[in-house]
Amino acid sequence: MKAKRIYLGYIFILCLISCKSSDESIPTIGFVDAFEDATIAQARQGFVDALESKGYSESGKTINILYRNAQGDIPTLTQIVNYFISEEVDLLATNTTLSTVTAVQRANDIPIFMMVSPEPKRMNIVNAEDEAPTNLFGVSESLAYIDTSFAMIPKFIKPKGKKIVVGMVYNQSEPQSQDALRVVQKMAEKLDIIVEAMPVNSSADAQLVTQSLLNKNIDAFFANPDNVVFASFETMLKNCNQ
């Protein structure tokens, strides 16, 4: 399924025409982050910058943004989305997969703009005709870049007398994470690389699991594209550097 792409300015034209705002003079956005992370924060900043380039900014009083962060807690994430729905925001901006799925499950009429999320099919939010929700917009990620990224490893790492061993973690509860693991394993077979993969269910487990992989004398750590890796990347990087 191709990623849905739509200009932000067009989204807000639709919102102004068809959506009811809590403030009739300017549109209101409910922005929900699934967790706190420096990398994910760049997506939020990019979203705000894109709006400003189209003439929408809080400083210019042309838009109102309500921001909430669930800090990785699912019940809190659900409460945030429900709150935004009760406030009748004109648009839900969802950062990372969990935010997007939660919003889609609860908001049928409010436009949802997703970011740092996989293709709708990988989130299991398509209908029987393989179509994404009609109120879902934004940019979704495919796994197409994984082959290219993984293929770079033997160009930089060439251990003598043994095969390259690559460590990675994957989230058993995220379909796109398991899909990514399968892509990596298939690519590893072609490149004659050994993959040591370990499951991780939350960012709290990241340090212990990463350390376990490092104890297996891996040559490289491959950052799988899932929410646990995003939320724990700094911890993983610190352990790898050490």
N, C-alpha and C positions, 0 to 999 in steps of 0.2 A: 504494500500500500504506500502510495506516495505521501510525503509529509504535506500537511495542510499549511499553506503559507498565505498570509493576507496582510496588507499594509495596515499599520496601526491607525492611521488617519481614517481609513475606510471603516474600521471597526467602530470608531467613535461616532462616525456619521450614522451608522446603523443604530448605535446605542441612543443617540440623541433623538432619532426618529421614533424608535420602537420601544425603548425602555423607560420605565419610570424611575426617576432619581429622587433621593431623599432631599436633595437641594435642586429645585427646578431650574436654577440658573446655570449650574455647572454639573458635569457628570462626575460620579463617584466610583472609584475603583476599590475593590477589596483585594489587597495583595497578601497572599499567604505563603510563607516559607515553611517548609517541612522541618528544617533544622538550621542551626547556626554553622556556617562554614565560609571561609574566605573566598573559596572558588565559586561557590553558589552565589555569594553576594555580588559577584561580577555580573551575573545574569540579571539580577534586580537592577543594578546600576545601568546596565545596557537598556533595559526596558524603560527606565525613567528618562534616559538620554534620548531614546527614540521618540518618546512622547514629546519631549521638549522640542525636538527638531521639527515636529508637526504642529507646534504652537500650543501644546498642552503642558502646563507646569503649575505647581502649587504656588510658586513665587509670583507667577503672573495671574494667579487666581482664576485660571481657566480649567482647573481640574482639582479634585479632592481625592487623596490617596489614604485609605485606611490600611495600616500595616500591622500584621501580626505574625509571630514566629512560634511554631508549635514545639520547638526545642526537641524534636524527635519523639514526641509523645503522641500516640495515635488518638486517644480520647480528646486531648487538647486540640489536635488538628480538626477533629470532627466538630468540636464546639466552635472553633473559629469559623469554619465554613457555614455552620448553621447561623452563627451571629451575622455574618455578612448577608446571608439570604434574608434574615429577618429585617436587616437594615435596607433591604431592597437596593443594593448597589447596582450600578449600571453594567459593571464588568467584574468578573473574578479573574485575577491574575494568579496563576498557580506555578510555583517554583518547585520542581522535581516531581517525580512520578507519584508519590503518595498524595501530594496535594492535588494533583490533576485527577487521579482516580476518585478521591474523596469528593471533590467538587462535582464531577460528572455523575456520581451516584446520587447526589442530593439536589443539584440545581438543573432543572429541566428547561427553564425559560431564560435564565441569565446567561449571556455570552461568557464563555470561558476561554481565556488566553493562556495556553500552556507554554512552558519553557523548561529546558533540561529534563525532558520527558521522552520516552521512546515512542515509536509509532503506535497508534491506537490499537492495532491488532495485537501487539506485544503486551499491551496493558489489559487485554481481554475486555475491551469496552466497545467492541464493534457488534452490530446486530447480525441476524442470520444472513443478510445480504453482503456481509463484510464491509459495512459502511460505518463510519465514525459518527458519534452524536452530532446532530445538525448545529448545536450551539457551541461546538468545540473548534477553536481557531488556534493560531500560533504556529510554532515550528517544532516538529518532532524529530527525534534522532533515529537513524537506522544503525545497523551494525556493520555497514559497509567499510568503515575506516579501520576496523579491527585487523583485517588481513594485512593491510599496508603497515600498520603500526607493529604488529607482531613480526612481520617479515624483516623489519629493520634490526631486530635483536642480533642475528648472526653477523651482521655487518659491523657491529661494535664489540661483540664478545666472541672470542675464539679461544676457548680453553684448550690446552694441549693434552692430548691423550685421552680425552673423554668427551661425551656428548654434552651439549649445553643443557642445563637444568633451569627451568623457569618456574618460579613460584607464583601463585595467585590465590586470592580468596574469592568466594562467590556467595551470594545471598540465596539461600534455598527458597525463600518466600517470594522472590521476585522472578517472574518468568523471563524478563529480558536478561537477567544476570545468568540464569541457567542456559539461555540461548547463546550468550556470549561465551560461556565456558565451552559449549559444543563447537562453536566456531574456532576457538583457540585450539582445542584438542585436534580438530581436523587439520588445521594449519600446521600444528606441531608435527603431525605425522608426515606431512609433505617435506618439512624442513629437517626431519630427523632430530627433533628436540623433545626432551622429556619434560612433561608438565606435572608439577606437584601442586595439586589444588586442594584447598581445605575450606569447608563451609564456615561461614560466620553469620550469625543471626542478628547481631546488633553491634553498634559502634563500641559498646562496652567490652566486647570480646576481641576487638581489633588488635590490640597490643599483644595479647597472649597468642593469638593465632599467627600473627606476623612473626613473632619471635620463634614460634614452632617451625615455621617455614624456613627462617634464617638458620635454624639449627640443622636443617637438612642440607646445608651447604649449597644453596641455590646460587646460580650465577646472575640471575636477574629477577626482579619482581615486576610482574605485569599488573597494572592497575585496571581491573575489570570495571566497566561502566555500570555501576549500580549505586544505590543510595548509601549503602553502608560504606563503600569506598570513598564516596564524596564526603561523607560526614567524618570519616576517620583518616583522611589522606595525610594530614599533618602528622598524626601519630605514626602511621606507616612509614612516612618519609623519614622521620626522626630515627626510627629503629633501623631502617636500611642504611642511613648515613653512619650510624654508630657501628 
